[in-house]
Amino acid sequence: MADLEFKSQEEWLKDIILNDIFFELELEIYFELELVIHLGLELEIYLGLVLEICL
């Protein structure tokens, strides 16, 4: 049998809270990156229109 690490209820709660915080941060980063990509695409379209007008 593998040695199982004994964790107190407090340690389990800390782990759960930390996992939840990291999950929330990952979601926040994902949404920020999605926003950056969206803004980048809008900028590309805008610059394409400006280029068409200038030519």
MOPE-V704770 format. One line per field, one symbol per residue. phi: phi as a letter, one per 40 degrees, with the letter a starting at -180 (. if undefined). psi: psi as a letter, one per 30 degrees, with the letter a starting at -180 (. if undefined). burial: b if it has 16 or more other ideal C-beta (glycine too) atoms within 10 Angstrom, else e. Layout:
BEGIN
phi=???
psi=???
burial=???
END
This chain:
BEGIN
phi=.cccccbccccccdcccccccccccccccdccccccccccccccccccccccccc
psi=kkkkkkkleeeeeeeeeeeeeeeeeeeeeeeeeeeeeeeeeeeeeeeeeeeeef.
burial=eeeeeeeeeeeeeeeeeeeeeeeeeeeeeeeeeeeeeeeeeeeeeeeeeeeeeee
END
